[in-house]
Amino acid sequence: MKKSLLALAVTGAFAGAAQAQSSVTVYGVYDGGYAYTNKEETAVNGTRTNNSVSGFQGGQQASSRLGFRGTEDLGKGLSAVFNLEFGITPGNGSLGTDGATSAPVGQQSTHVRTSVVGLSSKGFGTVTVGRQLTAMHTIIAGAVNTANNMAGDITYSDVTGTSGNTTALRIHSLATRMSNSVAYRSDSFSGLRVNLDYSGDNVTGAVNPASPTNAALTGVQIGNMGATLDYTYGPFRAMAGTHTVKSNTNVGTGTAGTVTKTNIQAVGVVYSASGLVANATWAQNKTDNDSSGARISSVNAWKLGVSYAVTPQITPFIQYGQGVAKLTTASPTNSENDGYQVGATYALSKRSSLYAAYGNQTAKITQGASTNLKSEIKEIGIGLVHTF
C-alpha cells in the first residue's frame, strides 16, 4: 500500500511539472543486436596476436539513450528550454558512458550525455548552460547515417593501433561533450548559423596561481573554447570550425599534472536531395605540452560517405577514409591508417529499422627503426534500432 501511494505521489509530481511546461517530450533510442570484433596485431618482433569478442550487446549503429526535453513559452518570442539525456548500455540496460573513452576522462565521460537549461529567442538564437555536445562534434560525425560506433569511420570511431600505442584517430575525443559549459547557437541568417562554445576549468585550488589550469586536485580539469560556422544553401551544407581544449591530468592532491592543449580544426560539406546523402569531412588535431610546446600527438584525417534510399525502406551506405597519427617527438611513433564501412538499413516503420554493417580499419605503424608493426580491426554489426 505504501509503495502504491509513493508511486502515485511521484507520478503526480511529474505530471504537475509537465503541466507547467508548454511542451515536454520523453524520447529515446535503443540499438540492440549482434556485434563481432576481431583485432589482429603484429608486434616489433613479428609476433602476431589475434583477439576477438562477440555478443548481443548491440550499439553498433547508434548510441542508446533516454532523454527529456521541454520548452516553456515566456512570451514576446522568448522561451525557456531544457534537455536531460542519459546514456544506456544496450544488452544489460545499465547507465552507459557518453562514448568519450580516450584519456583524459574525468568530466568528459559520465553517464549523462546532456544536461542543460537555457533561453531561446526568435531572431537571436539559443543560449544553454550545463553539459552538452560541442558544435565540433556535428562537423566530424558527418551527415551520412552509417555505423558510427564501428571501425571504419576514420574520423569518428574509437580505434587504436598496436597495444601500448595510443594512435587513436577519433579527432574530437576530447571535445565530444563539455561539462560546466555555456553554448550559443544562432538562428539562421540567410542560411548562415554561428555556434560558440566555452567551458571553464572549475579550479578550486592552484599550485601556481598564475596558471589556473594547474589545479592541485586529483582528477582532470578541462576547459573548452570553440567556434563554428554552418551555412545551408538548397541541398548543400558547408561547416567549418575550430576548437581548443586545455586539460590538466593531476596525479594527486598537491601535485600539478601536465597541462596539455589540443587544437582541433574541421571542415565538412554535405549534399542531400532525393534520397541521396553525400558527405566529405576533413579534420585534424594537435596536442602539445602547454608549458614546453613539445608535441604529444598529432592526427590528420579525411573521409567520404554516401547513402542512397533505393526504395523507401532500403538505404545502403558506404564510406572510406584515410589518416595519419603521430606521437611524441621524443619517442616517435607514426601510424598510417585507412578504413571503410559498408552496410544498409531497412526501415520497418518510421521509428524502427534493421541494419547490417561491416567495418574495417588498418594501421601501419612505424616505431623508431621498426616498420613491421600492423594492426587490423574488423567489425560486424547486425541489429534493430528503435526510436521513440
Secondary structure, 3 states (H helix, E strand, C coil): CHHHHHHHHHHHHHHHHHHCCCEEEEEEEEEEEEEEEEEEEECCCCCEEEEEEEECCCCCCCCCEEEEEEEEEEECCEEEEEEEEEEECCCCCCECCCCCCCCCCHHHCCCEEEEEEEEEECCCEEEEEEEEECHHHHHHHCCCCCCCCCCCCCCCCCCCCCCCCCCCCCCCCCCCEEEEEEEEEECCECCEEEEEEEECCCCCCECCCCCCCCECCCEEEEEEEEEEEEEEECCEEEEEEEEEEEEEEECECCECCEEEEEEEEEEEEEEEECCEEEEEEEEEEEEEECCCCCEEEEEEEEEEEEEECCCCCEEEEEEEEEEEEEECCCCCEEEEEEEEEEEEEEECCCCEEEEEEEEEEEEEEEECCEEEEEEEEEEEEEEEEEEC
